[in-house]
Amino acid sequence: MILLIGIGNPDRGDDAAGLAVARKIRAATVPGQVVVRELIGDQLALLDAWTGASVVYVVDAVCSGGTPGTIYRFGTADALTDRFRHRGTHTFSLADVVELARALDRLPRHLAGFGIEGARWELGAPLSPRVEAAADAVTSQLLKELKAGV
C-alpha cells in the first residue's frame, strides 16, 4: 500500500500546507492503491498511521527560519538535522517523530517527506501565497511520482 499523509491544522494559516497537499492529491486521479490521510493533532500518531504501508509520503509545514515557501525533502536514509527538530506548532515535530521511529525500528521501508517553510501561523489565517504555490509544487511532484509507481 502507498500512503500519503498530510499533516497540519486547518485553522492556523500555513500550518495547513500538508492538509492542502493531501486534499489536492485526493481530488486528483491517481492510479493504484494510494490511500490519502489527514493528520490533525499529535504527530506521534504517525507511528501507528503508517504501520503496514510499504511506501509512505508525509507533508507538513515547517518553521526553521528559512524563506517562506521553500520546500525541503528527506527520505528514509536521511538523518534529520537539528534545524528541523522541535520546530513548528506541534509538541513533536515531524523530524522528532521520524527519528523516534528510526530508533524504535518503526520507519516504513520507503519514506519520503516534504516540509514546506511557513510564515503565517495565526488562527483563522489562510495559506500565504508562497506556501500555496509550494503546496501546488509538492502536489505536482507527488502526482508524477505516484503515477510513475514510485
LUMFIDREN-401604 format. One record per residue (C-alpha): residue number from 0; residue in one letter; x, y, z. Coordinates in steps of 0.25 Angstrom, whole numbers, always signed. Layout:
// LUMFIDREN-401604
R  num  residu     px     py     pz
R  NUM       a      X      Y      Z
...
//
This chain:
// LUMFIDREN-401604
R  num  residu     px     py     pz
R    0       m     +0     +0     +0
R    1       i     +4    +14     -3
R    2       l     +0    +24     +8
R    3       l     +1    +39     +7
R    4       i     -1    +47    +20
R    5       g     -4    +62    +20
R    6       i     -1    +68    +34
R    7       g     -6    +81    +40
R    8       n    -16    +90    +46
R    9       p    -26    +95    +36
R   10       d    -29   +107    +45
R   11       r    -15   +113    +46
R   12       g    -10   +119    +33
R   13       d     +2   +112    +27
R   14       d     +1   +100    +37
R   15       a    -10    +95    +27
R   16       a     +0    +93    +16
R   17       g     +1    +78    +18
R   18       l    -14    +77    +18
R   19       a    -15    +85     +5
R   20       v     -6    +75     -2
R   21       a    -14    +63     +3
R   22       r    -27    +69     -1
R   23       k    -21    +72    -15
R   24       i    -16    +58    -17
R   25       r    -29    +52    -12
R   26       a    -36    +61    -23
R   27       a    -27    +56    -34
R   28       t    -28    +43    -41
R   29       v    -16    +35    -36
R   30       p    -15    +20    -41
R   31       g    -12     +9    -32
R   32       q    -14     +7    -17
R   33       v    -12    +21    -11
R   34       v    -18    +24     +2
R   35       v    -19    +38     +6
R   36       r    -20    +42    +21
R   37       e    -20    +55    +28
R   38       l    -14    +56    +42
R   39       i    -18    +68    +51
R   40       g    -12    +68    +64
R   41       d     -2    +59    +71
R   42       q     +9    +55    +61
R   43       l    +12    +43    +69
R   44       a     +0    +37    +63
R   45       l     +9    +35    +51
R   46       l    +15    +23    +57
R   47       d     +2    +15    +56
R   48       a     -3    +22    +44
R   49       w     +8    +17    +35
R   50       t     +8     +3    +40
R   51       g     +7     -7    +29
R   52       a     +9     +3    +18
R   53       s    +21     +0     +9
R   54       v    +23    +13     +3
R   55       v    +19    +26    +11
R   56       y    +19    +41     +7
R   57       v    +17    +51    +18
R   58       v    +15    +66    +16
R   59       d    +16    +76    +27
R   60       a    +19    +91    +29
R   61       v    +32    +95    +36
R   62       c    +37   +107    +43
R   63       s    +52   +106    +42
R   64       g    +55   +121    +39
R   65       g    +56   +119    +24
R   66       t    +50   +126    +13
R   67       p    +34   +124    +13
R   68       g    +30   +114     +2
R   69       t    +44   +107     +2
R   70       i    +42    +92     +0
R   71       y    +50    +82     +8
R   72       r    +51    +68     +4
R   73       f    +56    +56    +12
R   74       g    +56    +41    +11
R   75       t    +57    +28    +20
R   76       a    +72    +29    +20
R   77       d    +73    +44    +23
R   78       a    +76    +47    +38
R   79       l    +68    +60    +41
R   80       t    +77    +71    +46
R   81       d    +75    +80    +58
R   82       r    +69    +90    +48
R   83       f    +56    +83    +47
R   84       r    +55    +77    +61
R   85       h    +46    +83    +71
R   86       r    +40    +93    +61
R   87       g    +26    +96    +58
R   88       t    +13    +97    +65
R   89       h    +13    +82    +70
R   90       t    +19    +76    +83
R   91       f    +27    +67    +74
R   92       s    +32    +72    +60
R   93       l    +31    +63    +48
R   94       a    +47    +61    +50
R   95       d    +45    +57    +64
R   96       v    +35    +46    +60
R   97       v    +43    +41    +49
R   98       e    +56    +40    +58
R   99       l    +47    +33    +69
R  100       a    +42    +23    +58
R  101       r    +56    +21    +54
R  102       a    +61    +18    +68
R  103       l    +49     +8    +70
R  104       d    +51     +2    +57
R  105       r    +37     +6    +52
R  106       l    +40    +14    +40
R  107       p    +33    +10    +27
R  108       r    +42     +3    +17
R  109       h    +41    +15     +8
R  110       l    +38    +29    +14
R  111       a    +38    +42     +6
R  112       g    +35    +54    +14
R  113       f    +33    +68     +9
R  114       g    +34    +81    +18
R  115       i    +28    +94    +13
R  116       e    +34   +106    +20
R  117       g    +23   +114    +26
R  118       a    +22   +129    +30
R  119       r     +7   +131    +35
R  120       w     +2   +123    +47
R  121       e     -9   +132    +52
R  122       l    -22   +126    +56
R  123       g    -32   +128    +44
R  124       a    -22   +132    +34
R  125       p    -22   +125    +20
R  126       l     -9   +119    +14
R  127       s     +1   +130    +10
R  128       p     +3   +132     -5
R  129       r    +17   +126     -5
R  130       v    +12   +114     +3
R  131       e     +0   +112     -6
R  132       a    +10   +112    -18
R  133       a    +19   +102    -11
R  134       a     +7    +93     -8
R  135       d     +4    +93    -22
R  136       a    +18    +89    -26
R  137       v    +19    +78    -16
R  138       t     +5    +73    -21
R  139       s    +11    +73    -35
R  140       q    +23    +65    -31
R  141       l    +16    +55    -23
R  142       l     +6    +52    -35
R  143       k    +18    +50    -44
R  144       e    +24    +40    -34
R  145       l    +11    +33    -31
R  146       k     +7    +31    -46
R  147       a    +22    +26    -49
R  148       g    +20    +16    -38
R  149       v    +30    +21    -28
//
